[in-house]
Amino acid sequence: MERRFSVSSARIVMLSCALSLAAAGMAAAQASGNASPSLDVSMLASSAEGAEANVRLAAAGAELRLWAGDTSAELSAGLALPGVRLGATKLSGLAAFLYRPAAADPLLLGADGAPLRLDNPESASWLGASLGEDFGLFAIAPRADAGRTAYGAWLSPRGGKGQAMLVATREPAQEGGPSWYDPPVPAATRFWSAFAVGAGGKAWAIAGAGAAGTGFPGPDVGACRLEARASAGSFRGEFEASAASASWRAPDGKDAPALRLDAELRWSRRGVTATGGYRLVVDDLAEQEAAKSTARASFAAAGRLGQAKSSASVLTGPDGGLPSVELNTGLRPGLLPWLTLSSSWRAAGGEAQRLDLFASIDAGGAVRFCFDAGLRLVPEGRRFKGSFITAMMLGRVGVEAGVRTGGWVEPVAISPGGLDCFLGLRARLR
């Protein structure tokens, strides 16, 4: 994923506002005596990726996150104050459902309050602003496409059982294709409405959401989602289901599968955990071949002899051919707690695609040494990956230095000049 963005005047203004608001918020928090501010700073210099710095400043409900990289003078920031979210953010609750009705993670259970949360400024996918906690206004745009900015209002009382949201955006025009089947599409203003309700407690919970969109030109669209969880003794079950109309488009223009079902059952007792799950994804209900299903299982155990885990998944694709299979294992012996061994094997269409073997050593006390090595076997040959890191704490300052390969590389490509050397510093001040 591309993570490099150039600095624009709008982002510079946003950062200046963030710094000003954060300084005022921190000063007010310190003056009130509610909490002493905390400052976390990390810097990393790499021969392959350049230098970058992360800063996190927090006190009494206020938080400021900054990230800067030197490759193209990049800069990103996120700010949270009581009732305010600004900058590098991620979607939460009903907003996350509206943009991704078929997301793989739970979206609705336990979600309330503002639709935006702070995210890591380096890798955040969204730039947004929200005003309010239980209700308010917000604006959000994909970080890579500011032309799809959406504006909305929401109602989501904290601790409540219901949410509602209205969103509007200007959908950009699209050029037509080379065929007359793909005519140009003019720009259009589109509107979405969404709602969610939920109920339950510690032993069980259920939540559902629905959304509808309209505009001209363009189709009317709809989507819905259901989430549920329940636990009894050593068992815990989770269920997710979503459906979207064939012409569904979120405010950022992304579509969604027509149907998605996901269920998982977990059993855990005395250091042993076993899970089993099944997922069905249908991209188009009119085409039976568009269905994809995944069955998965995992097992993990921890005790005096050490820790062991394994997982397996079988993916049946829409072509009806042989499924794709993936097996993963991990082992940490009790007699050698500093050693971790793991493997990953994948096959598709009845043919092996790759076999990965890993070994990791993490040892030391005040000064730690970490060594990771990996071997990948693929039809084209062998690939290697490795790193060596040493780290130590000097009071509240942590220092780490190391060398690593640039991902998986061929044996002939391993040379001193092709390795990535890096140096990092971390400091926490209160």
C-alpha positions in Angstrom: 0.0 0.0 0.0 1.3 3.4 -0.9 1.8 5.5 2.3 3.7 8.5 0.9 1.8 11.8 0.5 3.0 15.2 -0.3 2.4 18.2 1.9 -0.4 20.5 0.8 -1.3 23.9 2.1 -4.5 22.5 3.5 -2.6 20.0 5.6 -0.2 22.6 6.8 -3.1 24.8 7.9 -4.8 21.7 9.5 -1.6 20.9 11.4 -1.2 24.5 12.6 -4.8 24.5 13.9 -4.2 21.1 15.5 -1.1 22.4 17.3 -2.9 25.5 18.5 -5.9 23.6 19.7 -3.8 21.0 21.4 -1.7 23.5 23.2 -4.8 25.2 24.5 -6.3 21.9 25.5 -3.2 20.7 27.3 -2.8 24.0 29.1 -6.4 23.9 30.3 -6.0 20.3 31.4 -2.8 21.1 33.3 -4.4 24.1 34.9 -7.4 22.2 36.0 -5.2 19.6 37.7 -7.1 16.7 36.2 -4.0 14.9 34.9 -0.4 15.7 34.0 0.3 15.7 30.3 2.2 12.7 28.8 4.5 12.9 25.8 5.6 9.9 23.7 8.2 10.5 20.9 9.7 8.0 18.5 12.1 8.5 15.7 13.4 6.1 13.1 16.2 6.5 10.6 16.5 3.9 7.9 18.9 3.6 5.0 16.2 2.3 2.7 13.1 4.3 3.8 14.6 7.5 5.1 13.7 9.1 8.4 10.3 9.5 10.2 9.1 10.7 13.6 5.9 10.1 15.6 4.7 12.3 18.5 1.8 11.6 20.8 0.8 14.3 23.4 -2.1 13.5 25.8 -3.7 14.9 28.9 -7.2 14.8 30.4 -9.2 13.7 27.4 -7.1 15.6 24.9 -4.7 13.9 22.5 -2.5 15.0 19.6 -0.7 12.7 17.2 1.8 13.8 14.7 3.8 12.0 12.0 6.5 13.4 9.7 8.7 11.7 7.1 11.5 13.2 5.1 11.1 11.3 1.7 8.9 14.1 0.3 8.5 16.4 3.3 5.4 14.5 4.4 3.3 15.6 7.3 0.2 14.2 8.9 -1.7 14.9 12.2 -4.7 13.9 14.3 -6.3 15.7 17.2 -8.9 14.7 19.7 -10.4 17.1 22.3 -13.7 16.7 24.2 -16.3 17.0 21.4 -13.7 17.4 18.6 -11.9 15.0 16.2 -9.7 16.4 13.5 -7.2 15.1 10.9 -6.0 11.5 10.6 -9.0 9.4 11.7 -10.8 6.1 11.2 -14.5 5.4 11.0 -16.5 3.9 13.9 -19.9 2.4 14.4 -22.6 3.5 12.0 -20.2 5.5 9.8 -18.0 2.4 9.4 -21.1 0.4 8.4 -22.2 3.0 5.9 -18.9 2.9 4.1 -18.2 -0.8 4.4 -21.4 -2.8 5.0 -19.6 -6.1 4.7 -16.5 -5.4 6.8 -14.9 -8.4 8.3 -14.7 -7.0 11.9 -17.6 -6.2 14.2 -18.8 -2.7 13.6 -22.0 -2.2 15.6 -21.7 -4.1 18.9 -20.6 -1.7 21.7 -20.1 1.2 19.3 -21.6 4.6 20.3 -20.6 8.2 20.4 -18.8 10.1 17.7 -18.4 8.5 14.3 -14.7 9.3 14.1 -11.7 8.0 16.1 -8.1 9.0 16.0 -5.8 6.8 13.9 -2.1 6.4 13.3 -1.3 9.5 11.2 1.3 7.5 9.2 -1.1 4.9 7.9 -4.6 6.5 8.3 -6.9 6.0 5.4 -9.2 8.9 6.2 -8.9 12.6 6.8 -11.9 14.0 8.7 -13.4 16.3 11.3 -16.3 15.9 13.7 -17.9 18.1 16.3 -19.9 16.6 19.1 -20.0 13.4 21.2 -23.6 12.2 21.4 -24.7 14.1 18.3 -23.1 16.5 15.9 -21.7 17.2 12.5 -18.8 15.6 10.6 -16.9 15.6 7.3 -14.7 12.8 6.0 -12.7 12.0 2.9 -10.5 9.2 1.7 -6.9 10.2 2.3 -6.1 9.3 -1.3 -9.1 11.0 -2.9 -10.1 14.3 -1.3 -12.6 14.9 -4.1 -15.0 12.4 -2.4 -15.5 14.5 0.8 -18.8 13.6 2.5 -20.7 15.7 5.0 -23.1 14.5 7.6 -24.9 14.7 10.9 -25.4 11.9 13.5 -27.2 11.0 16.7 -25.6 8.3 18.8 -26.0 8.8 22.6 -23.1 7.1 24.6 -24.5 4.1 26.4 -27.6 4.2 24.3 -29.2 1.5 22.1 -29.7 3.4 18.9 -27.9 5.5 16.3 -28.9 7.5 13.2 -27.0 9.3 10.5 -27.5 11.5 7.4 -24.8 11.9 4.8 -24.4 13.9 1.6 -21.6 14.0 -1.0 -20.9 15.3 -4.5 -20.1 12.3 -6.7 -17.6 13.3 -9.4 -18.3 12.8 -13.1 -17.0 9.7 -14.8 -15.7 9.6 -18.4 -17.2 7.1 -20.7 -15.4 4.0 -21.9 -14.4 3.0 -25.4 -17.7 1.1 -25.9 -21.2 2.6 -26.2 -22.0 0.3 -23.2 -20.0 2.6 -21.0 -21.5 6.1 -21.5 -20.1 9.1 -19.5 -21.8 9.8 -16.1 -22.3 13.4 -15.0 -21.5 14.6 -11.5 -24.3 14.1 -9.0 -25.3 14.9 -5.5 -26.1 11.8 -3.4 -27.7 11.3 0.0 -27.6 8.4 2.5 -29.5 7.7 5.6 -28.6 5.0 8.1 -29.8 3.8 11.5 -28.8 1.1 14.0 -30.3 -0.5 17.1 -28.9 -2.9 19.7 -29.6 -4.7 22.9 -27.9 -7.1 25.3 -25.4 -7.3 28.1 -22.3 -9.3 29.1 -23.7 -12.7 28.2 -25.2 -11.8 24.9 -25.6 -8.8 22.5 -27.3 -8.2 19.2 -27.2 -5.2 16.9 -28.6 -4.4 13.5 -28.2 -1.5 11.0 -29.8 -0.4 7.7 -28.9 2.2 5.1 -30.4 3.7 2.0 -29.0 6.0 -0.6 -30.5 8.1 -3.5 -29.5 10.7 -6.0 -29.8 11.8 -9.6 -28.4 10.6 -11.8 -27.7 7.3 -10.2 -29.5 4.3 -8.7 -31.3 4.0 -5.4 -29.3 1.7 -3.2 -29.7 -0.1 0.2 -27.7 -2.3 2.6 -28.2 -3.9 6.0 -26.1 -5.7 8.6 -26.7 -7.9 11.7 -24.2 -8.7 14.4 -24.6 -11.0 17.4 -22.5 -12.6 20.1 -23.2 -14.9 23.0 -21.2 -16.7 25.7 -21.9 -19.5 28.1 -19.3 -21.2 30.2 -16.3 -22.0 28.1 -18.1 -21.3 24.8 -18.4 -18.0 22.9 -20.1 -17.6 19.6 -20.1 -14.7 17.1 -22.2 -14.1 14.0 -22.2 -11.4 11.3 -24.4 -11.1 8.2 -24.7 -8.3 5.7 -26.5 -7.7 2.4 -26.3 -4.9 -0.2 -28.2 -4.1 -3.4 -26.5 -5.0 -6.7 -25.9 -1.3 -7.4 -24.7 -0.3 -3.9 -22.1 2.4 -3.7 -20.8 3.9 -0.5 -20.1 7.7 -0.2 -16.6 7.0 -1.4 -17.8 5.1 -4.5 -16.9 1.6 -3.2 -19.2 -1.3 -3.8 -20.0 -4.2 -1.5 -20.8 -7.9 -1.8 -24.4 -8.8 -2.3 -24.3 -11.2 0.7 -21.8 -12.0 3.4 -22.3 -14.5 6.3 -19.6 -15.2 8.9 -20.0 -17.4 12.0 -17.4 -18.5 14.6 -17.5 -20.7 17.7 -14.7 -20.5 20.3 -14.0 -22.9 23.2 -11.4 -22.0 25.9 -10.5 -23.7 29.1 -7.3 -24.0 31.2 -4.9 -22.7 28.6 -6.4 -24.5 25.7 -8.4 -22.7 23.0 -10.1 -24.1 19.9 -12.1 -22.2 17.3 -14.1 -23.1 14.2 -15.7 -20.8 11.7 -17.3 -20.4 8.3 -17.6 -17.5 5.9 -19.7 -17.1 2.7 -19.3 -14.2 0.4 -21.5 -13.7 -2.7 -20.6 -10.8 -5.0 -23.7 -11.1 -7.2 -26.8 -13.0 -6.3 -27.7 -13.4 -10.0 -24.5 -15.4 -10.6 -24.2 -18.6 -8.5 -20.5 -18.8 -9.6 -19.8 -15.6 -7.7 -20.0 -17.3 -4.3 -16.8 -17.8 -2.3 -16.7 -19.8 1.0 -14.0 -20.2 3.6 -13.9 -22.8 6.4 -11.4 -22.2 9.1 -10.2 -23.8 12.4 -7.5 -23.1 15.0 -6.1 -24.6 18.1 -3.8 -23.2 20.7 -2.4 -24.5 24.0 -0.1 -23.1 26.7 1.4 -24.8 29.7 4.6 -25.9 31.3 5.9 -27.5 28.2 5.5 -24.3 26.2 3.1 -22.8 23.8 1.8 -24.2 20.5 -0.8 -23.0 18.0 -2.0 -24.1 14.6 -4.7 -22.8 12.2 -6.1 -24.0 8.9 -8.4 -22.4 6.3 -10.0 -23.8 3.1 -11.2 -21.3 0.5 -13.5 -22.5 -2.3 -13.5 -20.0 -5.1 -16.2 -19.0 -7.6 -14.7 -21.1 -10.4 -15.7 -24.4 -8.8 -12.1 -25.8 -9.0 -10.0 -27.3 -6.3 -10.0 -25.1 -3.1 -7.1 -23.0 -1.8 -5.7 -24.4 1.5 -3.5 -22.6 4.1 -1.9 -24.1 7.2 -0.1 -22.2 9.9 1.8 -23.5 12.9 3.8 -22.0 15.8 5.8 -23.4 18.7 7.6 -21.9 21.7 9.2 -24.6 23.8 9.1 -24.3 27.6 12.7 -25.2 27.9 13.7 -22.6 25.3 11.3 -19.7 26.0 13.5 -17.3 23.9 13.0 -19.4 20.7 9.9 -19.3 18.5 9.4 -21.6 15.5 6.6 -21.2 12.9 5.6 -22.2 9.4 3.0 -21.3 6.8 2.0 -23.4 3.8 -0.4 -22.5 1.0 -1.7 -24.5 -2.0 -4.2 -23.5 -4.7 -5.8 -25.6 -7.4 -4.1 -28.7 -6.1 -0.6 -27.3 -6.4 1.6 -25.9 -3.7 2.3 -22.2 -4.0 4.7 -21.5 -1.1 6.1 -22.9 2.1 7.5 -20.4 4.7 9.7 -21.5 7.6 10.5 -19.0 10.4 12.8 -18.9 13.4 12.9 -16.1 16.0 15.2 -15.6 18.9 14.4 -13.0 21.6 16.8 -13.0 24.5 18.5 -10.6 27.0 17.6 -8.4 29.9 18.4 -4.7 30.1 19.9 -5.2 26.6 17.8 -7.4 24.3 18.8 -9.1 21.1 16.3 -10.2 18.5 17.1 -12.3 15.5 14.5 -13.3 12.9 15.1 -15.6 9.9 12.7 -16.9 7.3 13.0 -19.3 4.3 10.4 -19.3 1.6 10.1 -22.1 -0.9 8.2 -21.2 -4.1 8.1 -22.8 -7.6 10.6 -20.2 -8.8 13.2 -21.1 -6.2 14.2 -20.0 -2.7 13.7 -16.6 -0.9 15.2 -15.4 2.3 14.1 -12.8 4.9 16.0 -11.8 8.1 16.7 -9.1 10.6 18.8 -8.5 13.7 17.9 -5.9 16.3 19.4 -4.9 19.6 17.5 -2.7 22.0 18.2 -1.2 25.4 16.5 1.2 27.9 18.3 4.3 29.2 15.9 5.6 31.8 12.8 6.7 29.9 14.6 6.6 26.6 14.7 3.4 24.5 17.3 2.9 21.8 17.2 0.2 19.1 19.5 -0.5 16.1 19.5 -3.2 13.5 19.8 -4.5 10.0 17.3 -6.3 7.9 16.6 -7.5 4.3 14.1 -5.6 2.2 11.4 -8.2 2.5 11.8 -11.6 0.7 14.9 -11.6 -1.5 16.7 -14.1 -3.6 20.0 -15.5 -2.3 22.0 -13.8 -5.0 20.5 -10.4 -4.0 21.8 -10.6 -0.4 24.8 -8.2 0.0 26.0 -5.7 2.5 24.9 -2.9 0.2 21.4 -4.3 -0.2 20.6 -4.5 3.5 18.5 -1.9 5.4 20.3 -0.4 8.4 18.1 1.5 10.9 18.3 3.3 14.2 15.4 4.2 16.4 14.7 6.2 19.6 11.7 6.1 21.8 11.0 8.4 24.8 8.1 8.7 27.3 7.9 11.8 29.4 5.3 12.5 32.1 
